[in-house]
Amino acid sequence: MIEVEKKFILNEQDKERLTKNADFLNERVFTDIYYDTEIFSLTSNDKWLRSREGKFELKLPLHEGTDRLADQYDELEDEQKIRESLNLSPNGSVADDLAKAGYFPFCTCKTTRKKYKKEPFIIDLDIVNFHDFIYNIGEVELMVKEKSEIESAIEKIMNFAKSQNLTIAPVRGKIIEYLKRVKPNHYQALVQANVVKDF
C-alpha cells in the first residue's frame, strides 16, 4: 500500500471540527527510534528507517523534491524487504546488522496518537515528546494501491482540508522539526539535498 498524507498544525477548534462525526478508532502510545549513518545516507535521500516498539519499518519516497502538496511513501514492514533495500545480510538480528553497516539511532521520540476515521480518510492527532520539547501535529491520510491513484488522493485530501477550514501551509513533520531544533547540521544536510524546504 502507498501512504498519501498531509500534515497540519491544528488548534483546538480545528481538532473539534476534524473529529466531529468521525469514528474514534483508538489511542496508543509508542516509541520510535530513527536510524541513519554519519553521512545521512538514508535521510538525505528522503528514506526513513525506524524501529517502532521493536519492529523495523522503512519509508521510501514516491514524490520528488520539496514542491509537493502532500507526502507519498511506500512503507516496507517486511524484514526481508528492508534488509534487501539496505543491502543487509539475510539473517541475524536486524539491529546488529544495522550497527555493523554503520547505522545508528539519531532520534528517539514517544508519541501519543489518537486515530479517527472520517470516510475515507484516516486522521491522526499526535502529541510527540522529544524530551527536549513537545510537538503537536495532525495528519490526514489516504492509503492507495497504485501510483496512478496518488494525484487523485492528494486532490481528495486537499478538498477535505478546505472543507474542514484547515490552514493549508507548509508544515514540518515531527522528525524534521526535531532536527531543525536539536540537530541543525543534519537538518541543513536535508535542506541541501532538497529533501526539506527551509521555512
C-alpha positions in Angstrom: 0.0 0.0 0.0 1.0 3.6 -0.6 0.5 6.2 2.1 -0.5 9.6 0.9 -0.5 12.1 3.7 -0.7 15.8 4.5 0.4 17.2 7.8 -1.3 20.1 9.6 -0.7 22.2 12.7 -4.1 22.3 14.4 -5.6 24.4 17.1 -8.3 23.1 19.4 -11.2 24.3 17.1 -9.5 22.5 14.1 -9.4 19.3 16.2 -13.0 19.6 17.2 -14.1 20.2 13.5 -12.0 17.3 12.3 -13.2 14.8 14.8 -16.9 15.8 14.8 -18.9 12.9 13.3 -15.7 10.9 12.9 -15.3 7.4 14.2 -12.7 7.2 17.1 -10.6 4.2 16.3 -8.0 4.1 19.1 -5.4 5.9 21.2 -2.0 4.4 21.5 1.4 5.4 22.8 4.5 4.2 21.0 8.2 4.9 20.9 10.1 5.4 17.6 13.8 5.2 17.2 15.1 6.6 13.9 18.3 5.4 12.3 20.8 6.8 9.8 24.6 6.8 9.0 27.1 9.6 9.9 26.7 11.0 6.4 22.9 10.8 6.5 22.8 8.3 3.6 19.1 7.5 4.2 17.5 10.7 5.3 19.4 12.8 2.6 17.5 10.5 0.1 14.2 11.0 2.0 14.3 7.4 3.3 13.2 6.9 6.9 14.2 3.9 8.9 12.6 3.5 12.3 12.0 0.9 14.9 8.5 1.2 16.4 8.1 -0.8 19.5 10.9 -3.1 18.3 9.5 -3.6 14.7 11.5 -2.1 11.9 9.8 0.0 9.1 11.4 1.7 6.1 9.6 4.5 4.3 10.7 5.1 0.7 9.7 8.3 -1.1 7.4 8.2 -4.2 7.4 12.0 -4.5 10.2 14.2 -5.8 11.8 17.3 -4.4 10.2 19.7 -1.9 7.5 21.3 -4.1 4.7 19.0 -3.2 1.3 19.3 -1.7 1.4 16.0 0.2 3.9 13.3 1.0 3.8 9.9 -0.6 5.7 7.0 0.7 6.0 3.3 0.1 6.1 1.6 3.5 8.2 -1.5 3.9 7.4 -3.5 7.0 8.6 -6.9 5.9 12.0 -7.5 7.5 13.5 -9.3 4.4 12.4 -6.4 2.1 14.0 -3.9 4.5 17.2 -6.0 4.5 17.3 -6.1 0.7 16.6 -2.4 0.4 19.5 -1.6 2.8 21.8 -4.4 1.5 22.0 -6.1 4.8 22.7 -9.8 5.3 19.6 -12.0 5.1 19.7 -13.4 8.6 20.6 -12.5 12.2 19.4 -9.6 14.2 18.4 -6.5 12.2 19.6 -4.2 14.9 23.0 -5.9 15.0 23.3 -5.9 11.2 22.4 -2.2 11.1 25.1 -1.4 13.6 27.7 -3.4 11.6 26.6 -1.5 8.4 27.2 1.9 10.2 23.6 2.8 11.1 22.9 4.3 14.5 19.9 5.9 16.3 19.7 9.7 15.7 16.3 10.4 17.3 14.0 8.8 19.8 10.5 10.1 20.5 7.4 9.0 22.3 4.1 9.7 20.5 0.6 9.7 21.9 -1.7 9.2 18.9 -5.4 9.5 18.6 -6.7 7.9 15.4 -10.0 8.6 13.8 -11.8 7.6 10.6 -13.8 10.1 8.6 -14.6 8.2 5.4 -12.5 7.6 3.5 -9.7 9.5 5.5 -7.7 8.4 8.5 -6.9 11.3 10.9 -4.0 11.1 13.3 -3.7 13.6 16.1 -0.2 13.3 17.6 1.5 14.7 20.7 5.2 13.9 20.3 7.6 14.0 23.3 11.2 14.5 22.3 12.4 15.0 25.9 13.6 18.5 24.9 10.2 19.6 23.7 6.6 18.6 22.9 5.3 18.8 19.3 1.6 18.7 18.4 0.8 17.7 14.8 -2.2 16.4 12.8 -2.2 14.3 9.7 -4.9 13.4 7.1 -4.1 10.3 5.1 -5.4 8.0 2.4 -3.9 4.6 1.5 -3.9 3.7 -2.2 -2.8 0.6 -4.0 -1.3 2.1 -7.2 0.9 5.0 -8.1 -1.7 6.1 -10.6 -4.1 6.9 -7.7 -1.7 9.3 -5.9 -2.7 12.5 -7.7 -6.4 11.8 -7.0 -5.7 11.0 -3.4 -3.8 14.3 -3.0 -6.7 16.2 -4.5 -9.2 14.5 -2.2 -7.1 15.3 0.9 -6.8 18.9 -0.1 -10.5 19.3 -0.8 -11.3 17.6 2.5 -8.9 20.0 4.3 -10.6 23.0 2.7 -14.0 21.7 3.7 -12.8 21.5 7.3 -11.4 25.0 7.2 -7.8 23.8 7.9 -4.9 26.1 7.2 -3.0 24.7 4.2 0.6 25.7 4.7 4.0 24.1 4.8 4.4 22.0 8.0 7.4 20.3 9.3 6.9 16.6 10.2 7.9 15.6 13.7 11.4 14.4 12.8 12.2 17.4 10.6 11.1 19.7 13.5 13.3 17.8 15.9 16.3 18.1 13.5 15.7 21.8 13.0 15.6 22.4 16.7 18.2 19.9 18.0 20.4 18.8 15.2 20.9 21.8 12.8 23.7 20.2 10.9 21.6 17.2 10.0 18.7 19.5 9.1 20.9 21.6 6.8 22.1 18.5 5.0 18.5 17.6 4.2 17.8 21.2 3.0 20.9 21.0 0.7 19.8 17.5 -0.5 16.4 19.1 -1.5 14.6 16.7 0.9 13.4 19.5 3.1 12.2 23.0 2.3 13.6 25.5 4.9 10.9 27.9 6.3 
